[in-house]
Amino acid sequence: MDNRYQFDPLKAGSGPEFEEFYSIYAESISARERKSKAWISEMADRSEYKVLLLKDNAHVIGFSVLFLPPTESFGLLEYMAVADAYRNGA
C-alpha cells in the first residue's frame, strides 16, 4: 500500500470526518441493510463500536465498523466499504 494511505479511528459521530464516512456508508450499503444516520452517529460514540477509517491524503476513502462488546469473547465485523472511485484499483 502506498504511504499516502493511513488508518485512523473515527473520533466522533459528527463533523467533516463523520460526514465523509457516512457518505461512503450510504452509497455502499443497500437501503434495506442500512441504519439511520442518527443511529450510525450514536453508534460511533459508543465504546463497544470501533469505526476504522482508511484515508488518502486526509480524506476518508473507506471504513470498517466493528462491534466489540467488552463483556463477550467475540467481535463482529458489521460493515466494510470503500468509496466507489477507489474500488477495483491497482
C-alpha positions as CSV (number, residue, x, y, z in Angstrom):
1,M,0.0,0.0,0.0
2,D,1.2,3.5,-0.9
3,N,2.5,5.6,2.1
4,R,-0.2,8.2,1.4
5,Y,-2.8,5.9,2.9
6,Q,-3.4,5.8,6.6
7,F,-5.8,4.2,9.1
8,D,-7.4,6.3,11.9
9,P,-10.3,5.7,14.3
10,L,-13.4,7.8,13.8
11,K,-13.3,10.1,16.8
12,A,-16.9,11.4,16.9
13,G,-20.4,10.8,15.5
14,S,-20.4,14.3,13.9
15,G,-18.1,16.7,11.9
16,P,-16.5,16.5,8.5
17,E,-14.8,13.2,9.0
18,F,-18.1,11.6,10.1
19,E,-19.8,13.1,7.0
20,E,-17.2,11.6,4.7
21,F,-17.6,8.2,6.4
22,Y,-21.4,8.4,6.3
23,S,-21.4,9.3,2.6
24,I,-19.5,6.2,1.7
25,Y,-21.7,4.1,4.1
26,A,-24.9,5.4,2.5
27,E,-23.6,4.9,-1.1
28,S,-22.2,1.4,-0.4
29,I,-24.8,-0.3,1.9
30,S,-28.1,-1.3,0.4
31,A,-31.1,0.6,1.8
32,R,-32.6,-2.4,3.4
33,E,-29.4,-3.1,5.3
34,R,-28.6,0.5,6.2
35,K,-29.2,2.0,9.6
36,S,-30.4,5.6,10.0
37,K,-27.8,8.4,10.1
38,A,-28.9,9.2,13.7
39,W,-28.3,5.6,14.7
40,I,-24.9,5.5,13.0
41,S,-23.9,8.7,14.7
42,E,-24.9,7.4,18.1
43,M,-23.1,4.1,17.3
44,A,-19.9,6.0,16.5
45,D,-19.9,7.4,20.0
46,R,-20.4,4.1,21.8
47,S,-17.5,2.3,23.3
48,E,-18.5,-1.2,22.0
49,Y,-18.2,0.0,18.4
50,K,-15.0,0.8,16.7
51,V,-15.0,2.6,13.3
52,L,-11.7,2.4,11.5
53,L,-11.2,4.9,8.6
54,L,-9.0,4.4,5.6
55,K,-7.7,7.8,4.4
56,D,-6.0,9.0,1.3
57,N,-4.4,12.4,1.8
58,A,-6.6,13.1,4.9
59,H,-9.9,12.2,3.0
60,V,-11.9,9.2,4.1
61,I,-12.0,6.6,1.3
62,G,-13.0,3.5,3.2
63,F,-14.1,2.2,6.5
64,S,-14.8,-0.9,8.7
65,V,-17.3,-1.0,11.6
66,L,-16.6,-3.5,14.4
67,F,-18.9,-4.4,17.2
68,L,-16.7,-5.5,20.2
69,P,-18.8,-6.0,23.3
70,P,-16.5,-5.7,26.3
71,T,-18.2,-8.5,28.3
72,E,-18.2,-11.0,25.5
73,S,-15.5,-13.1,23.9
74,F,-16.4,-12.3,20.3
75,G,-16.2,-9.5,17.8
76,L,-18.4,-8.8,14.7
77,L,-17.5,-7.0,11.5
78,E,-20.7,-5.2,10.9
79,Y,-19.8,-3.1,7.8
80,M,-16.9,-2.5,5.5
81,A,-16.8,-0.4,2.3
82,V,-14.5,1.6,0.0
83,A,-15.5,4.7,-1.9
84,D,-16.6,3.9,-5.5
85,A,-13.7,5.8,-7.0
86,Y,-11.2,3.6,-5.2
87,R,-12.8,0.2,-6.0
88,N,-11.1,-2.2,-8.3
89,G,-7.9,-0.2,-8.3
90,A,-4.4,-1.5,-8.6
